[in-house]
Amino acid sequence: MTILLSLLIFVHILGAAAIFGGWLANFKTPTVSVWQWYGAIVQLVTGLAMVGILEAGDGSPNHMKIGIKTLIAIIILVAAFIGRKKMKNGEEVSTGIAHAVGGMAFINIAIAVLWS
């Protein structure tokens, strides 16, 4: 289980990097890239998988932290979905949606690192 958990953490970090890096790369011309959309999906799926593994094993995750991070991950996923849908339809992605994806990812990363 340790190897699986480590692999999930690795992929989870890659998902965060895709969201946050995509936000920084397009900061002056805000948009939602396909990698931010994929990163949002990866973040939610791997995060829930990690919680499941911790619950099944000896670990006891902080349920308050997990609940807040899950809520933020869902917000990121919905905002990324809206942004990608607008991009596919040839519409302009609003600055608020684009910055919501990256900004909420930044907050989620900060919670993960700073809340112990």
C-alpha positions as CSV (number, residue, x, y, z in Angstrom):
1,M,0.0,0.0,0.0
2,T,2.9,2.4,0.6
3,I,4.0,2.2,-3.0
4,L,0.5,2.8,-4.2
5,L,0.0,5.8,-1.9
6,S,3.4,7.2,-3.0
7,L,2.4,6.8,-6.6
8,L,-0.9,8.5,-6.0
9,I,0.8,11.4,-4.2
10,F,3.2,11.8,-7.2
11,V,0.3,11.9,-9.7
12,H,-1.6,14.2,-7.4
13,I,1.3,16.7,-7.4
14,L,1.5,16.5,-11.2
15,G,-2.2,17.4,-11.3
16,A,-1.6,20.4,-9.1
17,A,1.4,21.5,-11.2
18,A,-0.8,21.3,-14.4
19,I,-3.5,23.5,-12.9
20,F,-1.2,26.0,-11.2
21,G,1.4,26.0,-14.0
22,G,-1.2,26.5,-16.7
23,W,-2.6,29.5,-14.7
24,L,0.8,31.1,-14.4
25,A,1.6,30.5,-18.1
26,N,-1.6,32.3,-19.2
27,F,-1.8,34.9,-16.4
28,K,-1.7,37.9,-18.7
29,T,-4.2,36.4,-21.2
30,P,-6.4,34.4,-18.8
31,T,-7.8,31.2,-20.2
32,V,-8.4,27.6,-19.1
33,S,-6.1,25.1,-20.9
34,V,-6.8,21.5,-21.5
35,W,-4.0,20.6,-19.1
36,Q,-5.8,22.5,-16.3
37,W,-8.9,20.5,-17.0
38,Y,-7.0,17.3,-16.9
39,G,-5.2,18.4,-13.8
40,A,-8.5,19.2,-12.1
41,I,-9.8,15.7,-12.9
42,V,-6.5,14.1,-11.7
43,Q,-6.5,16.1,-8.5
44,L,-10.0,15.1,-7.5
45,V,-9.6,11.4,-8.4
46,T,-6.2,10.9,-6.8
47,G,-7.2,12.9,-3.7
48,L,-10.2,10.7,-3.1
49,A,-8.2,7.6,-3.8
50,M,-5.6,8.6,-1.2
51,V,-8.3,9.2,1.4
52,G,-9.7,5.8,0.6
53,I,-6.4,4.1,1.1
54,L,-5.7,6.0,4.4
55,E,-9.2,5.1,5.7
56,A,-8.7,1.4,4.7
57,G,-5.3,1.3,6.4
58,D,-3.9,2.4,9.7
59,G,-4.0,6.1,8.8
60,S,-6.6,8.5,10.1
61,P,-6.9,11.5,7.8
62,N,-8.0,14.9,9.1
63,H,-11.6,14.9,7.9
64,M,-12.1,18.6,8.2
65,K,-9.0,19.3,6.0
66,I,-10.1,16.6,3.5
67,G,-13.6,18.1,3.4
68,I,-12.4,21.6,2.7
69,K,-9.9,20.4,0.1
70,T,-12.5,18.3,-1.6
71,L,-14.9,21.2,-1.8
72,I,-12.2,23.4,-3.3
73,A,-11.3,20.6,-5.8
74,I,-14.9,20.4,-6.9
75,I,-15.0,24.2,-7.4
76,I,-11.8,24.0,-9.5
77,L,-13.2,21.1,-11.5
78,V,-16.5,23.0,-12.2
79,A,-14.7,26.3,-13.1
80,A,-12.3,24.3,-15.4
81,F,-15.2,22.6,-17.1
82,I,-17.0,25.9,-17.7
83,G,-13.7,27.4,-19.1
84,R,-13.1,24.4,-21.4
85,K,-16.7,24.4,-22.6
86,K,-16.4,28.1,-23.5
87,M,-13.1,27.4,-25.3
88,K,-14.6,24.6,-27.3
89,N,-17.5,26.8,-28.4
90,G,-15.1,29.6,-29.5
91,E,-16.2,31.9,-26.7
92,E,-13.9,34.0,-24.6
93,V,-13.2,32.6,-21.1
94,S,-14.0,35.2,-18.5
95,T,-11.1,36.5,-16.4
96,G,-13.0,35.4,-13.2
97,I,-13.3,31.8,-14.3
98,A,-9.7,31.6,-15.5
99,H,-8.3,33.1,-12.3
100,A,-10.7,31.0,-10.1
101,V,-9.2,27.8,-11.5
102,G,-5.6,28.9,-10.7
103,G,-6.3,30.8,-7.6
104,M,-8.3,28.1,-6.0
105,A,-5.6,25.6,-6.9
106,F,-3.1,27.9,-5.2
107,I,-5.3,27.9,-2.0
108,N,-5.7,24.1,-2.1
109,I,-1.9,23.7,-2.4
110,A,-1.4,26.1,0.5
111,I,-3.9,24.1,2.6
112,A,-2.2,20.9,1.8
113,V,1.2,22.2,2.8
114,L,0.5,24.5,5.7
115,W,-2.3,22.7,7.5
116,S,-0.7,19.9,9.6
